[in-house]
Amino acid sequence: MDRLKVGLLGATGLVGQVFVSLLSRHPWFDLVALSASHQKSGRSYGEVVSWIVERCLPEDVAELRLLNLDPNEFSGVDIIFSALPSDIASHIEPKFAEEGFTVISNSSNLRLDPDIPLIVPEVNPEHLALIKIQRRWRGRIVKNPNCSTAILTMTLKPLMEHGLRRAFVTTLQAVSGAGFAGVPSLAITDNVIPHIPREEDKLSKEPRKILGTLTNSGVREADISIAATTTRVPTRHGHLESVLVELSEELSEEELAECFSRFKGPPQDLSLPTAPANPIVVRRKVDRPQPLLDRTEGGGMSVSVGRISRLGWHGRWYRYVALGHNLVRGAAGNAVLIAELLSYIGNSDSRPF
Ligand SMILES: NC(=O)c1ccc[n+]([C@@H]2O[C@H](COP(=O)([O-])OP(=O)(O)OC[C@H]3O[C@@H](n4cnc5c(N)ncnc54)[C@H](OP(=O)(O)O)[C@@H]3O)[C@@H](O)[C@H]2O)c1
């Protein structure tokens, strides 16, 4: 595999910092170009970033000068990762795509547009074929889902073959999900906020597209109903999700646990560098998963599932609790895995999925 040059927009934010951490030690990609807001252009990354991710700031990246958000300044770059706020991304990302760049984006704009692949690599890699019908720009835009959606769909995908009909999800989302300047400490310390703007809408709509079927004319949405309640809690990283699902098939709790444990996708088959060995890790202890203990499983790319039980209601209802790292599986790590998949396809004569 030839090494590729990659650039990063929104490099100083929380998602941006996790991108820097993942890309600075990546076996296929070289991080060569960064930008943040206009005021920081021209200064070195190390000088302006308030680095808070667990690993040390890589020295070679610290020396890079921040560029203006101008596609001309990124010439020679093969892939652009974007961690921009949605309002900025909505006019900047198309400019990069117009200039021929491949943009892999974390922002929420465009996610539900019919020609935009919205990808969790283990769940719907085949939807990358939508790139072929994306003709509005010379380049292309691929989207990461909402962070809670990425975690949820990893667990809903193996349930599709058992007749998933409905899901009710309540999230307990970490503070880092709101970005660097996110929630004021006085609002969240000793508190739970039972509303996250626009989050419930994303969580009920995006999985229907991600779990949908690719047809010649686009994606036919999955016929499932999802109701979401989203809350912000005072954990640093890791979104916990309490999920109730109705299936058409009857499964024992053990069969459901096996169905989660067995789940794998093309990233595992292809041994992509950022793919976790186990996309879903089943936790058997009754008090797991916990954000503090389980969010870094698989380098933050695995989703932990526990509390699996069948409810004694009419119908086939099951309960489980899922946990994923919002900045890794829910953002930067998922995007890097998408880039690995695109690079693999670009270098391969065969269709891997
Ligand atoms: N946090 C999560 O868990 C998460 C998960 C999934 C998706 N996302 C999405 O990922 C994106 C980034 O999230 P985040 O949490 O990293 O946000 P963040 O911490 O607020 O970072 C935002 C980044 O965008 C830059 N920026 C802000 N305004 C800009 C402007 N006018 N021009 C150019 N750059 C600008 C900031 O640069 P400065 O430092 O110079 O201000 C910073 O680098 C958002 O779209 C968010 O919805 C976040």
The ligand as an SDF file (V2000), in Angstrom:
LIG
                    3D

 48 52  0  0  0  0  0  0  0  0999 V2000
  -17.1880   15.6210   20.3650 N   0  0  0  0  0  0  0  0  0  0  0  0
  -17.7230   14.4910   19.9130 C   0  0  0  0  0  0  0  0  0  0  0  0
  -17.8440   13.4790   20.6620 O   0  0  0  0  0  0  0  0  0  0  0  0
  -18.1970   14.3910   18.4850 C   0  0  0  0  0  0  0  0  0  0  0  0
  -18.6090   13.1490   18.0390 C   0  0  0  0  0  0  0  0  0  0  0  0
  -19.0550   13.0110   16.7190 C   0  0  0  0  0  0  0  0  0  0  0  0
  -19.0840   14.1060   15.8990 C   0  0  0  0  0  0  0  0  0  0  0  0
  -18.6900   15.3190   16.3680 N   0  0  0  0  0  0  0  0  0  0  0  0
  -18.7090   16.4300   15.4210 C   0  0  0  0  0  0  0  0  0  0  0  0
  -17.3500   16.6940   15.0520 O   0  0  0  0  0  0  0  0  0  0  0  0
  -17.1590   18.0950   14.8300 C   0  0  0  0  0  0  0  0  0  0  0  0
  -16.0720   18.5810   15.7810 C   0  0  0  0  0  0  0  0  0  0  0  0
  -16.4760   18.3520   17.1220 O   0  0  0  0  0  0  0  0  0  0  0  0
  -15.5440   18.7040   18.3730 P   0  0  0  0  0  0  0  0  0  0  0  0
  -16.2150   18.0990   19.5400 O   0  0  0  0  0  0  0  0  0  0  0  0
  -14.1460   18.3780   18.0740 O   0  0  0  0  0  0  0  0  0  0  0  0
  -15.7060   20.3090   18.4300 O   0  0  0  0  0  0  0  0  0  0  0  0
  -14.7000   21.3820   19.0560 P   0  0  0  0  0  0  0  0  0  0  0  0
  -13.9270   20.7870   20.1630 O   0  0  0  0  0  0  0  0  0  0  0  0
  -15.5360   22.5790   19.3360 O   0  0  0  0  0  0  0  0  0  0  0  0
  -13.6870   21.7100   17.8460 O   0  0  0  0  0  0  0  0  0  0  0  0
  -14.0780   22.4720   16.7200 C   0  0  0  0  0  0  0  0  0  0  0  0
  -12.8980   22.6820   15.7940 C   0  0  0  0  0  0  0  0  0  0  0  0
  -13.3350   23.4840   14.6790 O   0  0  0  0  0  0  0  0  0  0  0  0
  -12.5380   24.6720   14.6060 C   0  0  0  0  0  0  0  0  0  0  0  0
  -13.3580   25.8290   14.2150 N   0  0  0  0  0  0  0  0  0  0  0  0
  -14.3550   26.4150   14.9130 C   0  0  0  0  0  0  0  0  0  0  0  0
  -14.8570   27.4630   14.2330 N   0  0  0  0  0  0  0  0  0  0  0  0
  -14.1400   27.5510   13.0910 C   0  0  0  0  0  0  0  0  0  0  0  0
  -14.1720   28.4220   11.9810 C   0  0  0  0  0  0  0  0  0  0  0  0
  -15.0430   29.4520   11.9140 N   0  0  0  0  0  0  0  0  0  0  0  0
  -13.2930   28.2170   10.9700 N   0  0  0  0  0  0  0  0  0  0  0  0
  -12.4020   27.2030   11.0320 C   0  0  0  0  0  0  0  0  0  0  0  0
  -12.3130   26.3270   12.0600 N   0  0  0  0  0  0  0  0  0  0  0  0
  -13.1820   26.5000   13.0790 C   0  0  0  0  0  0  0  0  0  0  0  0
  -11.9860   24.8770   16.0040 C   0  0  0  0  0  0  0  0  0  0  0  0
  -10.8190   25.6610   15.9350 O   0  0  0  0  0  0  0  0  0  0  0  0
  -10.3960   26.6680   17.1210 P   0  0  0  0  0  0  0  0  0  0  0  0
   -9.7220   25.8200   18.1710 O   0  0  0  0  0  0  0  0  0  0  0  0
   -9.4420   27.5840   16.4630 O   0  0  0  0  0  0  0  0  0  0  0  0
  -11.6420   27.3420   17.6080 O   0  0  0  0  0  0  0  0  0  0  0  0
  -11.7200   23.4280   16.4160 C   0  0  0  0  0  0  0  0  0  0  0  0
  -10.5170   22.9940   15.8300 O   0  0  0  0  0  0  0  0  0  0  0  0
  -18.5390   18.7360   15.0380 C   0  0  0  0  0  0  0  0  0  0  0  0
  -19.2070   18.8310   13.8010 O   0  0  0  0  0  0  0  0  0  0  0  0
  -19.2410   17.7540   15.9620 C   0  0  0  0  0  0  0  0  0  0  0  0
  -20.6410   17.8290   15.8710 O   0  0  0  0  0  0  0  0  0  0  0  0
  -18.2380   15.4860   17.6290 C   0  0  0  0  0  0  0  0  0  0  0  0
  1  2  1  0
  2  3  2  0
  2  4  1  0
  4  5  1  0
  4 48  2  0
  5  6  2  0
  6  7  1  0
  7  8  2  0
  8  9  1  0
  8 48  1  0
  9 10  1  0
  9 46  1  0
 10 11  1  0
 11 12  1  0
 11 44  1  0
 12 13  1  0
 13 14  1  0
 14 15  2  0
 14 16  1  0
 14 17  1  0
 17 18  1  0
 18 19  2  0
 18 20  1  0
 18 21  1  0
 21 22  1  0
 22 23  1  0
 23 24  1  0
 23 42  1  0
 24 25  1  0
 25 26  1  0
 25 36  1  0
 26 27  1  0
 26 35  1  0
 27 28  2  0
 28 29  1  0
 29 30  1  0
 29 35  2  0
 30 31  1  0
 30 32  2  0
 32 33  1  0
 33 34  2  0
 34 35  1  0
 36 37  1  0
 36 42  1  0
 37 38  1  0
 38 39  2  0
 38 40  1  0
 38 41  1  0
 42 43  1  0
 44 45  1  0
 44 46  1  0
 46 47  1  0
M  CHG  2   8   1  16  -1
M  END
$$$$
